[in-house]
Amino acid sequence: MKKKTRLLIAFAIFVALLSALLLSGAEYPPPYVAMPAVYGGLLAGNLLTQSALTLLGRPAGLVPTGYGLGVGRMVRVRRLGGAPLALRSVPLPLVVCARLLVPAPRPRAWAAVTAAYVPALVLGGWLVAATRGGWQLFGLMTAGLPLLEVALQSRFPGCPGWVVLRLPTASPALLAEAYASPAQLAAARALLDGRPADAVAALAAEPAGGTLSGDVLRVRALLAAGAWEEALERAGRIVPAAPVAHLGWAADLARAEALVCAADAGLLPPADYLPRLAALTSAFEDHTRRTPVRADLLRLRGEREAAVKAADRAVGPQLDLLSVAGAECSLAAALLAAGRPEQAARALDRARRLSPGLARIALVERRAAAVVLEGPAA
């Protein structure tokens, strides 16, 4: 099922619940009350759930690797409990957290993660049942957000929603995909901390070809460290299979990112990378959040202004520091190709603040403008 289809189903469920609430005789508040109630309920549901996951997640094996606060573009990084805290441009109290699942007793893990969703559901349910008007709408949002989160995460092994719905019956093969090894945990932390060489070293002792998530992480680490040829070769060997064949787009995305860096480094001719990149982009475009790779493809085809627009739209939706820094590099490359070096320099400065060790920053400065074709590809 495609991401858009899942979102439409979740939205339809929400509309059905809201309609049932209104048809039951509930008082519909005026817009000046309804809007704060909706946004306040979403924030309350987010904060209650994320706080509970932070408290109960470690006994369940959910280890935080990075936090985010606010909405909009990431602007700076602080430290929180040994993990990076990315602050976004609009300082709303909206929290996101990147977590990896490590082995823990299955009953304890399921019980702890499921319990983390209870406070928001209890508070929201009580407000829906016991209040009217704006508070009732506030309660619906408070309970609805964690339910939506669980539903959307259920297809991604290792996510909290997957733990709630899939962990009790997961097969050994699926558990192997869901659990992060100590090397993968160390590598993920090093990448988010701006230390790609340490991430590569952490994964060096672990055999490749184990899990899809491990293979994709290895490619990301190699790209961050500037090992373009090895990253391209490793990405080409990823073969998603059951039980995570439905996540094959993640492998395609890793291959596309490796192709872009190889192209910018001058390792491949346009006749090689352009058709391969176009085919990969069409394969994963429906599953990703405005991927910067699409902007890179437009730039490499010579569609420079379209590349700038696509890259600018792709920066905000990225969820982790490394992805945001990579998106800023894509934006800088597009701006350089479009003849805007001052704006490109500012984008690269933002990338340095988020991920100072990212090798692509220097690659863009050296090479990006030189590999752009003079006109659109035939």
C-alpha positions in Angstrom: 0.0 0.0 0.0 1.4 3.4 -1.0 2.0 6.1 1.5 -0.6 8.4 -0.1 -3.2 5.6 0.2 -2.4 5.0 3.9 -2.6 8.7 4.6 -6.0 8.9 2.9 -7.3 6.0 4.9 -6.1 7.6 8.1 -7.7 10.9 7.1 -11.0 9.1 6.3 -11.0 7.4 9.7 -10.4 10.8 11.4 -13.2 12.4 9.4 -15.5 9.5 10.3 -14.8 9.9 14.0 -15.3 13.6 13.8 -18.6 13.2 11.9 -19.8 10.7 14.4 -18.9 13.1 17.3 -20.9 15.9 15.7 -23.9 13.8 14.7 -24.1 12.5 18.3 -25.3 15.9 19.4 -21.9 17.3 20.4 -21.6 21.1 20.4 -19.4 22.4 17.5 -17.3 25.3 18.7 -16.9 28.5 16.7 -13.8 28.7 14.5 -11.9 30.9 17.0 -12.2 28.2 19.6 -12.0 25.2 17.2 -8.6 26.1 15.7 -6.7 26.5 19.0 -8.5 23.3 20.3 -7.3 21.3 17.2 -3.7 22.5 17.4 -3.5 22.4 21.2 -4.8 18.8 21.1 -2.3 17.7 18.6 0.5 19.3 20.6 -0.7 17.7 23.8 -1.0 14.2 22.2 2.5 14.6 20.8 4.1 15.8 24.1 2.3 13.1 26.2 3.3 10.3 23.9 6.9 11.4 23.3 7.5 12.0 27.0 6.1 8.6 27.9 8.2 6.9 25.2 11.3 8.6 26.5 10.5 7.4 30.1 9.4 3.8 29.1 11.3 3.3 25.9 14.7 2.3 27.3 13.3 -0.8 29.2 11.6 -1.7 25.9 14.8 -1.5 24.0 13.9 1.8 22.2 17.2 3.8 22.3 17.0 7.5 21.3 19.6 8.6 18.7 18.3 12.2 18.1 15.6 14.7 18.9 13.9 17.5 17.1 11.9 20.4 18.4 9.6 22.7 16.5 8.5 22.9 12.9 10.1 24.4 9.7 13.8 24.2 8.8 16.4 23.0 11.2 18.5 26.0 12.2 20.9 24.8 15.0 21.8 21.8 17.1 22.1 21.4 20.9 22.7 18.3 23.1 20.1 16.5 25.1 21.1 13.5 27.2 24.0 12.7 24.9 21.9 12.9 21.8 21.6 15.8 19.3 18.6 18.1 19.7 17.8 19.8 16.4 15.9 23.1 16.8 13.7 24.2 14.0 12.8 27.7 12.8 9.3 27.8 14.3 9.7 27.0 18.1 6.4 25.2 18.7 6.4 22.5 21.4 6.3 19.7 18.9 8.8 16.9 19.6 10.1 14.2 17.3 12.6 11.5 18.3 14.7 9.1 16.2 14.9 5.7 18.0 16.4 2.4 17.2 15.1 -0.9 18.6 17.6 -3.2 20.3 16.9 -6.7 21.6 14.8 -6.9 24.8 12.3 -9.4 26.2 9.3 -9.3 23.9 6.5 -9.1 26.5 8.3 -6.3 28.3 9.0 -4.3 25.1 5.4 -4.6 23.9 4.0 -3.7 27.3 6.2 -0.6 27.8 5.7 0.9 24.4 2.0 0.2 24.5 1.8 1.9 27.9 3.5 5.0 26.5 0.4 5.6 24.3 -2.1 5.2 27.2 -1.8 8.7 28.8 -2.8 10.5 25.6 -5.6 8.0 24.9 -7.0 8.2 28.4 -6.9 12.0 28.6 -8.3 12.4 25.1 -11.0 9.8 25.7 -12.1 11.4 29.0 -12.3 14.8 27.4 -14.4 13.5 24.5 -16.8 11.7 26.9 -17.1 14.3 29.7 -16.8 17.7 28.0 -18.4 19.7 25.2 -17.3 22.3 22.7 -13.7 23.2 22.4 -12.5 20.8 25.1 -14.2 17.9 23.4 -12.4 18.7 20.1 -9.2 19.1 22.1 -9.6 15.6 23.5 -10.3 14.1 20.0 -7.1 15.5 18.7 -5.1 14.4 21.8 -6.3 10.8 21.4 -6.3 10.8 17.6 -2.7 11.7 17.0 -1.1 8.7 18.8 -3.6 6.4 17.1 -2.6 7.8 13.7 1.1 7.5 14.6 0.7 3.8 15.5 -1.2 3.1 12.2 1.4 4.9 10.0 4.4 3.3 11.7 3.1 -0.2 11.7 4.9 -1.1 8.4 8.3 0.0 9.5 10.1 -2.6 11.7 11.5 -1.1 14.9 9.3 1.9 15.1 7.1 2.3 18.2 3.9 1.8 16.2 5.4 -1.4 14.8 6.2 -2.6 18.3 2.6 -2.1 19.4 0.9 -3.8 16.4 3.5 -6.3 15.1 6.1 -7.2 17.7 4.0 -9.9 19.5 3.6 -12.0 16.4 6.8 -11.0 14.5 8.7 -13.9 12.9 12.5 -14.3 13.6 13.3 -12.9 10.2 11.2 -9.8 10.9 12.8 -9.4 14.3 16.2 -9.6 12.7 15.2 -6.6 10.5 13.7 -4.7 13.4 16.6 -5.0 15.8 19.6 -2.8 15.5 23.0 -4.3 16.3 25.5 -2.5 18.7 27.5 -1.5 15.6 24.5 0.0 13.9 23.5 1.9 17.0 27.0 3.3 17.3 27.1 4.2 13.6 23.7 5.9 13.8 24.8 8.0 16.7 28.1 8.9 15.1 26.3 10.0 11.9 23.9 12.3 13.7 26.8 13.6 15.7 28.7 14.6 12.6 31.3 11.9 12.8 31.0 9.8 9.6 34.5 8.3 9.8 33.5 6.8 13.2 30.3 5.5 11.7 32.2 3.7 8.9 34.6 2.3 11.5 31.8 1.0 13.7 30.2 -0.9 10.7 33.5 -2.2 9.4 33.5 -5.2 11.7 29.9 -6.1 10.9 29.3 -8.3 7.8 27.4 -6.6 5.0 24.2 -8.1 3.5 22.6 -8.8 6.9 19.5 -6.6 7.0 18.0 -3.9 4.7 18.3 -1.2 7.4 21.9 -2.2 8.1 22.8 -2.1 4.4 21.2 1.3 3.9 22.9 2.7 7.0 26.3 1.4 5.7 25.7 3.3 2.4 24.7 6.5 4.2 27.8 6.2 6.3 30.1 5.7 3.3 28.5 8.7 1.5 28.8 10.9 4.5 32.5 10.0 4.7 33.1 10.6 1.0 33.7 7.0 -0.1 31.7 7.5 -3.3 32.8 4.4 -5.3 32.4 2.0 -2.4 29.0 3.5 -1.5 27.9 3.1 -5.1 29.1 -0.5 -5.2 27.5 -1.4 -1.8 24.2 0.3 -2.8 24.1 -1.8 -5.9 24.3 -5.0 -3.9 21.3 -4.3 -1.7 18.5 -6.8 -2.5 15.4 -6.3 -0.3 13.6 -9.5 0.4 10.8 -10.8 2.5 9.7 -9.8 5.1 10.7 -6.2 4.1 10.3 -6.4 0.4 7.7 -3.6 0.6 10.5 -1.3 1.8 12.5 -1.8 -1.4 12.1 1.9 -2.1 14.6 2.6 0.7 17.3 0.7 -1.2 16.4 2.6 -4.4 16.8 5.9 -2.5 20.2 4.8 -1.2 21.3 3.8 -4.7 20.0 7.2 -6.1 21.9 9.2 -3.5 25.1 7.2 -4.3 24.6 7.8 -8.0 24.2 11.6 -7.4 27.5 11.7 -5.5 29.3 9.6 -8.0 28.0 11.9 -10.8 29.2 15.0 -8.9 32.5 13.4 -8.3 33.0 12.8 -12.0 33.1 9.0 -11.6 30.3 8.3 -14.1 29.4 9.9 -17.5 25.9 11.4 -18.0 24.9 8.6 -20.4 25.3 6.2 -17.5 23.9 8.0 -14.5 21.0 10.0 -16.0 18.8 7.0 -17.1 19.7 5.0 -14.0 18.8 8.0 -11.7 15.6 8.7 -13.6 14.4 5.1 -13.2 15.2 5.0 -9.5 13.5 8.3 -8.8 10.3 7.2 -10.4 10.5 4.0 -8.3 10.6 5.7 -4.9 9.0 9.1 -5.4 5.6 8.1 -4.0 7.2 6.8 -0.7 9.5 9.7 0.3 9.0 13.2 1.7 10.0 15.5 -1.2 13.3 13.8 -1.7 16.3 16.0 -2.6 17.3 13.4 -5.1 14.6 14.6 -7.4 16.2 18.1 -7.3 19.6 16.6 -8.1 18.1 14.8 -11.1 16.7 18.0 -12.4 20.0 19.8 -11.9 22.0 17.1 -13.7 19.6 17.3 -16.6 20.2 21.0 -16.8 16.8 22.1 -15.5 18.4 24.5 -13.1 15.6 26.8 -11.9 13.3 23.8 -11.4 16.1 22.1 -9.4 16.3 25.1 -7.1 12.6 25.1 -6.4 12.5 21.3 -5.9 15.6 21.4 -3.6 14.2 24.3 -1.5 10.9 22.4 -1.0 12.8 19.3 0.0 14.8 20.8 2.9 12.0 21.3 5.4 10.4 17.8 5.4 13.6 16.0 6.2 13.5 14.4 9.7 17.1 13.9 10.8 20.3 16.0 10.9 22.1 14.1 8.2 19.2 14.2 5.8 18.7 17.9 6.3 22.4 18.6 5.7 22.3 16.5 2.6 19.2 18.4 1.4 21.0 21.7 2.0 23.9 20.3 -0.2 21.4 19.5 -2.9 20.0 23.1 -2.7 23.6 24.5 -2.7 24.4 22.5 -5.8 21.3 23.7 -7.6 22.0 27.3 -6.6 25.6 27.0 -7.9 24.3 25.6 -11.2 21.8 28.5 -11.4 24.5 31.1 -10.9 23.7 32.1 -7.3 27.0 31.4 -5.4 26.2 33.7 -2.4 22.9 31.8 -1.7 24.8 28.5 -2.3 27.4 29.5 0.3 24.7 30.1 2.9 23.1 26.7 2.2 26.5 25.1 2.7 27.0 27.0 5.9 23.7 25.6 7.2 24.8 22.1 6.2 28.1 22.6 8.2 26.3 23.6 11.3 24.1 20.5 11.2 26.7 18.0 10.1 30.2 19.4 10.1 31.9 16.2 8.9 29.7 15.6 5.9 32.0 15.0 2.9 29.4 16.2 0.3 29.8 19.8 1.5 33.3 19.9 0.0 32.2 17.9 -3.1 29.5 20.5 -3.9 32.0 23.3 -3.5 34.5 21.6 -5.8 32.5 19.9 -8.4 28.7 20.5 -8.5 28.6 23.3 -11.1 31.0 21.5 -13.4 28.9 18.4 -13.9 25.6 20.2 -14.9 24.7 19.6 -18.5 24.3 22.6 -20.7 20.7 21.8 -21.5 17.9 19.3 -20.7 18.6 15.7 -21.6 16.8 14.3 -24.7 
